Structures are given as C-alpha cells and as structure tokens.
Amino acid sequence: MNKKDPKLTALQFNECINKQDINGLSNLMTDGHTFIDRDGNMVKSKEAMIKSWIKFFEMFPKYKNTFIKVEPRNNLILLIGYAYWSEENPHGDAIWTAKTENGKVTEWRIYKDTKENRKILNIN
C-alpha cells in the first residue's frame, strides 16, 4: 500500500476516527494539522487536536463516519456520507474534505451537506 496516496491517507485517517485510535490519528496528522468543524470552529496544531479527539470520543463513544462517495482531487479528498453519533441522534449527513501532504493529513474539515456547500465544493 502506498502510504503517500492522498485517498488512502484520508481513508486511513477516518478508520482511526472510527476506531477511536488516538495513536493512529497522531501518526497521520502533520504538526501544523488543522481541524474545522461544520460550524467553522477551528483547532490548530496536532497537539491541540489530539486533546480535542480524546474529549470528543469521551462525549460520543459510538461515533463513526460512513462514506458513500470518495472523490480524489489531487491532494484534496472529498468524502460524502454521514456520521453516526448515538442512538438518540443516529445520523448526520455531512461532507468532509481532507488535505494531505506526504502521507499525512494537514487539514480535516467537515461541512453540513447543503445545496450551498455542494455548490461551493463543486459537487454534482
């Protein structure tokens, strides 16, 4: 497996999210990693994001992402699907983008799956 393939890097990163694998996430993040949630809130730096993932997994122990479509656009990977949060709030449609560099994720971003965001991201 080519570890520098942007699509594989993004899918490996998500696999670590779904397994709540903090070490795996850490290994796949650049030091200057940026995370942006669907409301535009930003966490900058690998160290800060590791702490955020730990808190997030404590709050949502059953969280998982499922992708229906994965579209590579050079070093930007577009991922369309839904997130499973909990029994009370089972599914949330979402669009993710992953920016990668040398087999690591430089930015992981989540968008609400809306017509406006699909237009911005040029999704048919």
C-alpha positions as CSV (number, residue, x, y, z in Angstrom):
1,M,0.0,0.0,0.0
2,N,1.3,3.4,-1.0
3,K,1.2,5.5,2.2
4,K,1.6,8.7,0.3
5,D,-1.6,8.2,-1.8
6,P,-3.9,11.1,-0.6
7,K,-7.1,9.0,-0.9
8,L,-5.6,6.1,1.2
9,T,-4.3,8.6,3.7
10,A,-7.8,10.1,4.2
11,L,-9.4,6.7,4.5
12,Q,-6.8,5.6,7.0
13,F,-7.4,8.7,9.0
14,N,-11.1,8.1,9.1
15,E,-10.5,4.5,10.0
16,C,-8.6,5.8,13.1
17,I,-11.5,8.1,13.9
18,N,-14.0,5.2,13.7
19,K,-11.7,3.0,15.9
20,Q,-11.0,5.9,18.2
21,D,-7.3,5.3,17.7
22,I,-5.6,8.3,19.1
23,N,-2.1,7.0,18.3
24,G,-3.1,6.3,14.7
25,L,-4.6,9.8,14.3
26,S,-1.5,11.3,15.8
27,N,0.7,9.4,13.3
28,L,-1.4,10.6,10.4
29,M,-1.5,14.3,11.4
30,T,1.1,16.9,10.4
31,D,2.4,19.0,13.3
32,G,0.5,22.0,11.9
33,H,-2.7,20.0,11.4
34,T,-5.9,22.0,11.2
35,F,-9.4,20.7,12.1
36,I,-12.5,22.7,11.1
37,D,-16.0,21.5,12.2
38,R,-19.3,22.1,10.5
39,D,-19.8,25.4,12.3
40,G,-16.4,26.7,11.2
41,N,-14.8,26.3,14.6
42,M,-11.0,25.6,14.1
43,V,-8.4,23.7,16.1
44,K,-4.9,24.3,15.0
45,S,-1.9,22.0,15.8
46,K,-1.6,18.3,16.2
47,E,-1.2,18.6,20.0
48,A,-4.4,20.6,20.4
49,M,-6.3,18.2,18.1
50,I,-5.2,15.1,19.9
51,K,-6.7,16.6,23.1
52,S,-9.8,17.5,21.2
53,W,-10.2,14.0,19.8
54,I,-9.8,12.5,23.3
55,K,-12.6,14.7,24.6
56,F,-14.8,14.1,21.6
57,F,-14.5,10.3,21.9
58,E,-15.4,10.6,25.6
59,M,-18.6,12.6,24.7
60,F,-19.5,10.4,21.7
61,P,-18.2,6.9,22.3
62,K,-20.2,5.4,19.4
63,Y,-19.2,8.0,16.8
64,K,-18.5,6.7,13.3
65,N,-18.2,8.1,9.8
66,T,-19.5,6.3,6.8
67,F,-18.7,7.5,3.3
68,I,-20.9,6.9,0.3
69,K,-18.7,8.7,-2.2
70,V,-14.9,9.3,-2.1
71,E,-13.5,11.7,-4.8
72,P,-9.8,12.4,-5.0
73,R,-8.9,15.9,-6.3
74,N,-5.2,15.8,-6.2
75,N,-4.1,16.3,-2.6
76,L,-7.7,17.2,-1.6
77,I,-10.0,14.3,-0.9
78,L,-13.8,14.9,-0.9
79,L,-15.8,12.5,1.2
80,I,-19.6,12.4,1.2
81,G,-21.6,10.4,3.7
82,Y,-23.0,10.5,7.2
83,A,-21.8,10.4,10.8
84,Y,-23.4,8.2,13.4
85,W,-23.4,9.9,16.8
86,S,-25.6,7.9,19.2
87,E,-28.9,6.1,19.4
88,E,-30.7,9.4,20.2
89,N,-29.1,11.2,17.3
90,P,-28.2,8.5,14.8
91,H,-27.3,10.1,11.6
92,G,-26.0,13.4,10.3
93,D,-25.4,13.9,6.6
94,A,-22.0,15.5,6.0
95,I,-19.3,16.3,3.6
96,W,-15.7,16.0,4.7
97,T,-12.5,17.3,3.0
98,A,-9.1,16.1,3.7
99,K,-5.9,17.9,2.6
100,T,-2.9,15.7,2.6
101,E,0.9,16.1,2.3
102,N,3.4,13.2,2.2
103,G,1.1,10.7,3.7
104,K,-0.3,12.9,6.5
105,V,-3.4,14.9,6.9
106,T,-2.8,18.7,7.0
107,E,-6.5,19.6,7.3
108,W,-9.7,17.7,8.1
109,R,-12.8,19.7,7.6
110,I,-16.5,18.9,8.0
111,Y,-19.3,20.6,6.1
112,K,-23.1,20.4,6.5
113,D,-24.4,18.6,3.5
114,T,-26.4,21.5,2.0
115,K,-27.0,22.7,-1.6
116,E,-24.9,25.8,-0.9
117,N,-21.9,23.7,0.3
118,R,-22.3,21.3,-2.6
119,K,-22.1,24.3,-4.9
120,I,-19.1,25.7,-3.1
121,L,-17.3,22.4,-3.3
122,N,-18.4,21.8,-6.9
123,I,-20.3,18.5,-6.1
124,N,-22.8,17.3,-8.7
